[in-house]
Amino acid sequence: MKTKTTKYTKYRTLYLPKEIVDCLLLHVYSGLCDFDFNIEIGLNILNDIHTKDSIFNKDEDYNIKHIPLYSSLLRVKYGDTYVQHKNFMVQYNIIWNDSSYKNKATHFYLFDINQYQSNNNRIIQLKNLSLDNIFTTYSLSSNIKISLLNTINKGNIDVPKNRILTSWYKIKIPITKSNKKFLTADYVKDSTFINNTVSHVKKMGSHFRKHFKIDYEGALLFVNQQYVDELQTATNIEEERTANYRYASRLSSIFLINDGKNNKSLRFNRNSTNKRIDTNLTNMATDVRPFIIGYKDMSYLDLKNSQPVLFNILLKRYHHNSDSKLKTEIEAYYELTINGKWYEWLQSIYGLERAECKKIWMKIAYSKNKSYKSEKKVFKQYYPEIYSIIESYKKDNHADFAILLQKTESGIFIDEICKELVNIDIIPYTLHDGLLVPKENEQATLEVMQTVLKKHLGAVPQISIE
């Protein structure tokens, strides 16, 4: 007699700020929707914007979260009804989007948290609704489990409540045949990439999924205390808002990693534009990294002044046939960057702190040619020929120069350094221009990095080790 196998329900867990989810539920269940709104699609769209922004955007202190999404991909993911769902959410200020431009993706945005609270109050008063009643009715008619996750004890912080983003929902959605294609689409896409990529990257992807974990409680305590400290020292609304968004970004990254394999929220894929490998780690805040499980037994090796250094590879193309003026500039630039003194040199000509000079370099290298003219004018006094080269790369699209440098970096780090490391059984975690490896592999990793970089640069650049 065969024993009947018990079938367990698999769930996809989302973590979203309470105010945003409340806004969606209030509008869907208040009679404003004239079609059968699939709440799972709505929640997943919110989650896409919130979590992908936290993974792929560098800045933590932006005003609003946003990501680019192509309509063709959305249609594959959600079916033709995605248009109705998107239009409803835009119409009632749950999300908003700009228009696509020159075949670029449309950007989808979340609002400032104050906007959601204002929307919620308005719809409650307009429809004479009780959020508790909606929640009770919804919970009874759905298998989705929504529970309040209080992430922080506000204590006696004297800050207006409507500017504190501390209440989040833990949302467990049962995975079914109908929702699987969008609830697990990103994880499945990553799986397909890992299974079909080159051998060494495949091993890196499998290793990342198996071993990358975080000290959840420790990380929460850290970011919570950091948030409290920033709120207490904030002197105006803008500083409070900045603290809010930085906290939301860090909290979201922790949620995604915690039980990430089972929850299908660990990311590992190669960016089709710049060829970098994007993971939950590559955009994790530096001061949250120590909460990675095993971090104390790891070493982080990082190419110092990486983008300015790698620009030398492009400049080599110009050096051979250049006139004496350009050769002199290229050789002076080479000495400063290879020896890790580039930002110190910028400090000397701008009279600013290192962090500010890093921002100035980004303006010079990555902004539109017509932008930040005063900062660029100073740089051009010292490196007019090199600046002209930078301008030429950005003539058609100002992002082209950054993408070219990133492709150069990923080719060296992913296709050469990481390949060599995996061949000697060292599986690194990548952070674009840096590698995280077990401490016992620190020296071997350093030697591989030095050998490969010297091959491309003609000398060993500065590599910092932490």
N, C-alpha and C positions, 0 to 999 in steps of 0.2 A: 504493500500500500504506500503510495507516494505521500510524502509529508507536504502539506500546503505551505508554500513560501510566503512569509509576511512581506507585503509591499510597503516600503516606507516612502512617505512623501518627501520630495526634495524641495528645498526652498531657496529662493534668491533673496538675500537681505539687503535692503537699502537703508541708508542713514541720511535723513534730510532735516533741515531746520523746520521746527514746528510751524512757524508762521507761514512758510511757503506751502506746506501740505494743507494747512487749514484753509488757505486761500483757494486752493484747487477744490477741496471737498465742499466748501461753502458754495462755490459757483456751480459745481456740477449737480449738487443735490438740493438746489434752491429753485429748480424749475426753469432756469435760464437756458438750459441746453435743449435743443430741439431734435437731437438725434441720440442714438444709444452710445453714450460716451463710455469708452473702455478705460476705467480708472487705472488699470495696469499700464496702459500706453501712456497716459498722462503722467503718472509717477515716474515711469522710466525716462520720459523726455526730460523731466526736471532733474533726474539723477544723471542723465547724460551730460547736461550742461554743467551741473555742479561738480561732478567728479572728474570729468575729462578736463575741465578747466584747471582743477587742482593738480592733475597729472602733467598737463602739457604746457601750461602757461608759467613763465618764470617768476613773475611778480606776485608777491603775496599781499601788497597793499593797494591793489587796484580798487576802483569804486564799485564795479559790477563784474559778475562772472559771465564769461561768454566763450563760445566755441563756434568754429565754422562747421556747417553741415550742408552736404549736397542733397538736393531733392531726390536725385536718382537713388542714392544710398538709403535715404529715409523711406522711400517707396518699397525698396527691397526688404527693409527691416520691419516696417509696420504694415505694409500693404497700402492700397489706395486710400484707405480711411485716414491716413496720417494727415492729409490736408485738412479734413474737417476738424480733427483734434487740434492741430496746430492753429488753425484760424480761430477756434473757440478760445484757446488759451491766450492768443494775442488780443482778441477783441475785449476780453475782460481783464487785461493787464496782469495775467499770471506769468507770461513771458512776453518778450518782444523780439522782433527781428528786423534787421535792415534788409536792403534789397541786394541781390547778387549783382556784381559789376564785372564786366569783361570776362565772363565765364568763371569768375571766382565764386567760392561758396558763400551762401547766405550765412551771416552770423546770427546766432540765437543768444539771447541775454536773459539773465535774471535781474530783477530790480533790486534796489536798495531795500534793506529789511524794513525800513520805516514805511515804504510804499505798500508793502504787504499788510502791515498792521493797519494802515489807513484803509486799504481795500476791505479788509476783514470787518472792521468796525462799520464801514458804510453799508456792506451787504447785510450784516446782522440787523442794523437799524431799519434798512429799507424793506427787508422781507420779514422782519420781526422773528428772527431765527434764534435758535439756541444751538451753539456748536456741539454741546454735549448730546443733544437729541439726535443731531445728524450723525454724530459718531456712533451712538448706540444703534441707530437704525442701520447704518452702514455695516457695522461689525456683525450684526445678526444676519445680514444678507450676503456676506462675503466670507471667503475663506482666508482673506488677507488678515494678518495679525499686526495691528499697529499698537505699539506701546511707547509711553513717554520715557525718554532717556535723559535724565537730568545729568548733564556733564560737569556741572560746576556748582559749588556752594558759594553763592554771591556774598554771604555774610552781611557785613554792614557797609558795603561799597555804596558811596553816595553818588550814584550816577543814575540819571533818568532811565527807567525800565525799558522804554521803547528803543533805547540804543544799545541794549545788551542782547547778544545772540547766544543764549545759553541753553535753550530747550530744544532738543532734537527728538525726532521720532525714529524708532527702530521698526522697520516695515518688512515683514516676512511674507513674501508672495510665493504661493505654491507653484512650482514649475509644471506646466501642462504642455500638451502638444501644440496648443494654439498660441501660447505666449513664449515658448522656449526659444523661438527664432530671434526674439528681440531681448529677452532677459539674459540670455547667455551668448548673444551674437558676438560680442567683442572677445570673449574668452575663446570661443570656437574659432574665430578668425585668427587669434594668436596661436592657437593649437595647430591650425593648418600651416601657419608660417613656420613654427618651430619644427614640425614634422617634415617640412619640405625644403628647409634652408640648408646651407652648407654644414658639413659635419661639426665643425668647432662651435658654430653659433647654436646649432641644435643642442649640443651638450650644455652650453651656457644657459639656454632657455629652460631645459629640463632641470638643471641644477637650481636655477632661480626659483622655479615653481615649487621644488621639493624642499628647499632649505630657507628661503627668505621669510623670516617671521619677525615680529616685534614684541617687545615687552609692553603689552597693551596698557596695563594699569600704571606702570611707571611713566610711559609717554603721556598718558592722560593727565596725571598729576603735574607733570612738567609744564605742558602747554596751558593747563588751567591756571597754574600759579603765575606763569608768564603773562597771561591775559589779565588777571587781577592786577598785577603790578603795573601793566601798561595803562589800564583804566584809571588806576589811582594817581598816576603821574601825568595823565593827559590834561592839557590846559585849555582845550577847545573841542568843539564837536568834531572837527576834521580829524584830530588825533584819536578821538574815541572811535570814529568810523574806521580809521586805518587799523587800529587794534582789533576791531570787530572782524574785519575781513582776513587779517593775518591769522587770527584764531580759527576762523571757519575753514581756511585752507589747510592749516595744520591738522585740525581735528578730522577733516575729511580724509586726509592722507592716512591717518592712523586707522580709521574705520576700514578703509579699503584693504589695508595690509592684514589687519587682524582676521584670522581664519580665512585669509584670502583665497587659498586653494579651494576649500569647500564652497566658499561663497562665490566663486568664479569672478573675483574682483582683482586678482593679481594680473598685471599687464606686462607683456614682453613681446615687442614687435619692432620691426625696423621701419623707420620713417621713409616713406617713398620719395619725399622731397630732398631731405638732407642726408639720408642714409644712416642717420644715428639710430641707436637702439634706445627706444623709449620704454621705461619701466616705472614702477612705483617709486623706485629709488632715485631715478635721475632728477626728479624735481622735489624730492624730500628736503625740507629745510635742514641746513647743515647742523644746527644745534639739536635736531631731533634724531639724527643718525646714531648717537650713542645708545639709543634704545633698541637698535637692531639686535636681535639675539646673536650672541657671539662677537659683538663689535669690539669688546675689550681685547679679544684675541686676534684682531685684524689690523692690518696696516693700510693706510690710504696713500697711494703714490699719484702725484698730480703734476702735470706739466705746467710750470710756472709761466704766467703771461701767455697762455696757450694760443689764443687767436692772433695776437701780434707776432708771436714766434712763427706760427705756421704760414703767415703771410710771406715769410722769406722764401717759401717754396715757390710761390707764384712770382715773386720778384726775380728769382733766378732766371726766368724766361727772358727778362729784360736786360739782365746784367751784361751778357756776352756782347751784344751789339749796341750797347748804350754809349752815349757820349760821356765825357769825363765828369760832367756835373751830376748826371744821374748815377753813375758808378759810385761817386763819392757819397751821395745820399744813401744808396742801397747798402754800402759797406758800413756807414755809420749806424744806420738802422739795425743792421745785422748784429753789430757788436752790442748794442744796447739790449736788444731783445734776447739774444742767445744767452747773455749773462744775467738775465732776469732783472734788468734795471729800467725797463721801459716806463713803468708807472712812476718810478722815482724821477725819471727825466721829465715826464709830463708835469709832475709836481713843481719842478724847478722853473718851468716856463710859465705855468699858470698860477703858481703860488697858492695852490689848494691842497686839501687833504687827499690821500690816496683814493678813498672811495669816490670822491668827486671827480678825480682824474680818470677813473675807470668809466664813469658815466660820460665824460667828455670824449674818450676814445670811442665809445659806442656811438655817440652823435656823429663823430667824424667818419667812422667806418660804415655805419649802418643806416643812417637817416637819409632822407631825400637830399639831393645835391643842393637844393635851394634853401634848405633848413639850417638853422643854427649857424648863420654866417659869421657872427662875431667870434665864436669858438674856433671855427675853421680858419678864419683869417690869421689867428695867432699861429696855428699849426703850419699853415702854408708859408709863413715867413722862414721856417726852418727846413721844411720838406716840400717845396713846391712841386718837384717832379713826381715824387711818390704820391702826393695828394692828387695830382692829375691822373695817375694810374687808378687810384681808388675811385675817382669820379667816373672814369671810363667804364669800370665794371658796373656802376650803378646807373648808367645812362638810360637804359630802357626800363629797368625795374630796380628800385633802390634796395630790394631784398636780395638781388642776385649775388652781391659781394659776400654777404653773410652766408648764404647757402653754399657758395663755392668754398669758403673757408671750412664750413661744417662738413662738406663732402670730403675735403682734404683730410680733416681730422678723423672722420669715421673710417676712411680708407686706411689710414695709418694704424689707428687704435684697434678697430674691429677686425679688419681684414689681414693685418700683419701681426701686431703685437699680441692680440688675443689668440690668434691662430697658433703662434709660437708657444704661448703659455699653455694652451689646452694640449698641445702635442707633448708637453712634458708634465701633463697631469696637474696643472694649476688652473682651476676654474675660477675666473674672476667675476666679481660684480662690477659692471661698468657704470661710470658717471661721465660719459662723453670724453672729456680730456683727462680723466683720472680712473684709477682702478683700485678696488678694495679686495684685498687678498689675505689669507691667513698669515700671521706674523712669521711663521717658519718659512714662508715663501717670499718674504720681502726682498731679500738679496737677489734671488733668481729673477724675480719680476723686474727689479731695477735694472739688472744687466740686459734683459731682453728689451726693455724700453730704451735704454741708452744705445744699444746696437742698432735698433730700427730707426730711431730718430736721427742718429748720426748719419745713417745711410742717406736720409733725405735732406738733412740740413748741413752736412759737412762738419759738424761739431756736436758735442753733447750739450744740449740745453739744460737749464736749471730744472731739476725735478725735486719737488718738496715731498717729504715723507712725514706722515703723522701717525 
